[in-house]
Amino acid sequence: MSFALGLTGSIGMGKSTTARLFADAGCEVWDADAAVHRLYAVGGAAVAPIRALYPQATAAGHVDRDILKDLISKDKTVLSAIESIVHPLVQADREQFRANAQADILVFDVPLLFETGGEAAMDAVACVYVDAASQRARVLERGTMTQAQFAQILAKQMPIEQKLAKSDYRIETDTLDHARAQVDEILADIRRRMTHA
């Protein structure tokens, strides 16, 4: 029986890097964002139902995320319609991963874990965090979004203080070495818990 560890945090907090550290340590990692990319790609399960609702959002057999973002920004009903298609498909993808995984500890990288109630399916949750100034600098250094877009994303996410309070483990991502040491401690603690279960 595998242990399911949810991994969450806010944008720019170092979640993807931390997920790689868990993978390097022998865990199998499921990434919610990567699952959505698979669903939107050519042959993905979300393409046909999204095309049926919003034909302009698909092109060359895949979902065009930029057009989708534009539709969502212009009409607030689009997001809930898309979520009603995508969320069940993402859940099915996660369950398939879980059924096929071999590792003793499975890590589920889900940015909106608490916002979607996903923590209920986890044995424990680890939350990554860093100070607000570092977070802002990391996001804006990517050059993929404006300050306004960053603020918009933050407004949709639960405040990091709340996420940390609801989590079993906290991982400060101020340096890579510090994050790696905390990942190792968490894995040792989980394996202790598993042997005494």
Beta strands, then each sheet from edge to edge (+ up, - down):
strand 1: 3-8
strand 2: 28-31
strand 3: 58-59
strand 4: 62-63
strand 5: 105-109
strand 6: 124-129
strand 7: 169-172
sheet 1: 2+ 5+ 1+ 6+ 7+
sheet 2: 3+ 4-
end
